[in-house]
Amino acid sequence: MSELPNPDEFLAKIEHKPSPRGWMDTPVEIRKGIACHAAKPERLETVGFPNPRDWSCYDEDWKLPENWQEILHKGFKERLDRFRSIKVFMDICVRCGACADKCHFFIGSGDPKNMPVVRAELLRSIYRNDFTTAGKILGLFGKKVKKSYGAREMTLEVLKEWWYYLFQCTECRRCSVFCPYGIDTAEITIFGRELLNLIGLNIDWVAAPVAFCYRTGNHLGIQPHAYKDMIDFFTDEIEDVAGIRVEPHFMKEKADILFITPSGDVFADPGTFTCMGYMMLFHFLQEKYGLEITWSTYASEGGNFGFFTSHEMMKRLNAKMYAEAKRLGVKWILGGECGHMWRVVHQYMDTMNGPADFLEEPVSPITGTKFENARSTKMVHITEFVADLIKHGKLDLDPSRNDHLKVTYHDSCNPARGMGLLEEPRYVIKNVCNHFYEMPANTIREQTFCCGSGAGLNAGENMELRMQGALPRLNAVKYVHEKHGVNMLSCICAIDRAAFPTALEYWLPEVDNCGVHELVANALILPGEKKRTVDLRNEPLPGMEDEDAE
Amino acid sequence: MRLNNLLAQRKTAIIKNWFTLAVETYPPDTASFLKKQKDPFANPVGRTISRGLEALYNELLKEMDHDSIISFLDPIIRIRAIQNFSPAQAISFIFLLKKAIRENIKKEALEEQLFNELLLFESKIDQLAMIAFNLYMECKEKIYDLKANEMRNTTYKAFKRAGLVREMPVDEPDIKPNVNT
């Protein structure tokens, strides 16, 4: 009997109360299910990034260059000089806490280091120590005094903490909406990740798409013939659904418009149905108005994981969009349903790879509407283009073909917060669906909750993290599901469409996920089409069953 | 039944205490947020725990319908199964009800000799913990399932529909490793 453990000792081993220590005194614990796999060396080699090697975040030794602290210090300094925003964001935070509880990862995980203010403090603490006069003077009085100022030295422990938490931010910018100073924490994460890349610290789910995109043109490394094979397959599917053979253009010179969308729409369900939607829309516009829109297997990726790596990498991957538009001699570019592509396009492309003075200022050839907001980038969002067509009565629509769906709309972070695209998708949905329900006000529009898998965090090994991040969004979806019977969560982002089916399966399996143009194409009446008895997913339309088949 | 009446009488205080103990399994800053923020969309975790605990407590005072217990327990376990807890920590909040009850009825339990009834009631809490453990494992298994099948359900499925991948026909012999006999 004496060998039996004392009950108190036994319970002490499963302590349920966390340590009351402050964040700076709480050591980082890298957990499986939260962290992502390290970037494989061949990814970094492909794009000429430093320190390619096999390593794992769970190992003690991260195989860093000997002078890693010096590299980071220099990189930090260069970027403080280069980006005024970063310098300002490092200085002006008063730690008011307005952002603290606004992050989906904090809300879902309960980990205080996911409060945006603390995530930024991870870097600020080093900034104060290395780059401020006060930090240098207070440092003379010892670590304790320095700590009271919120400064600390860069150590391996701090570096691991950076890596762990900078890859628990989806750069969604919800927190920045609430910051009275307008601090954009996404920029801090972008900056932090850029520093990490200087010493070869990236995750494979970011580094692999970057390498594939650079080498082959899209995130999965799918070659041009397979891209075309998929589109060809969609033409068969469309024929089955609508009895019409669409004929998409590929790299057609002097076409009116070049269309670029994330490759996820071509290669992964349920984006594939959205892709079929685009194809049916383009067919309609060609048949009815003679508009020629071309696809490209060269500019086969709208997404840009360079954005999650470094500014330079983002620029390199983005360049092909303008290059292809120039080569083909189109008038302007139409962009598909993508998230971060639009932040890159709207806020960086023109500066990085512009001016695109070889393109025309976008005007809809059908309605004559000038897309003035795209005057400089020459790239128009497809929901804006389609909303304008609908407003002018240019599309023939039968919204009852979506009557089997009760739809809500998730404002994808980057189009909503990054470019202010709030009304157009809603206008489109309301015109192609009869049953639309909004989620609660503090979870949509500018305050939309992220899907939890953006900015390269859509890997498999960090599934627990992704479920934490998706919790606030799907909690709001659950509300409209219970209140109104919503069964379809629509969105305009390919990462959403990759993330939501999985997150829904865990949190709310009764609800499915789709892109807006899947809904558009369900409702769109193609000239000469057969009676529709199924939707784009080949699922029977209630009340429109095929009588002949019975 | 005397205990049940007492527990029904002290319901509000006990549930409040249980909720406080449960959210204090999170770090202090998080616990304070979970307690203070009342908006169900800004604080889904706090809201889910608070609603769930109340419903569970009511169920414990009754016959303990298994399906109802699951419907109230699942949302809480589903959250804690993906948070940064060990399995024991994730379901520890169930046992904290014992503490909440003991703290709230200590005097009466001593004076009125309620220990037998209390032991019986605590066995119900133990049952609750067993159900919680099942739910926890179901959630974890779901996570592993999602990890294993996500790519298959999206990209692979799309390629397969397009006829771009070919599976081994079922009538072809399996490739077996050489076995030295």
Interface residues (C-beta under 8 A of the other chain):
Chain A: I14 E15 H16 K17 P18 S19 P20 T26 R31 G33 I34 A100 D101 F106 I107 G108 S109 G110 D111 P112 M115 L220 A226 D229 M230 F233 F267 A268 D269 T272 P440 N442 T443 G460 E461 M463 E464 M467 Q468 L471 P472 N475 A476 Y479 A498 P501 T502 E505 Y506 W507
Chain B: E24 T25 Y26 P27 P28 D29 T30 F33 L34 Q37 D39 P40 F41 A42 N43 P44 V45 T48 R78 I79 I82 Q83 N84 S86 A88 Q89 S92 F93 L96 C139 K142 I143 L146 K147 E150 M151 N153 T154 T155 K157 A158 F159 R161 A162 G163 L164
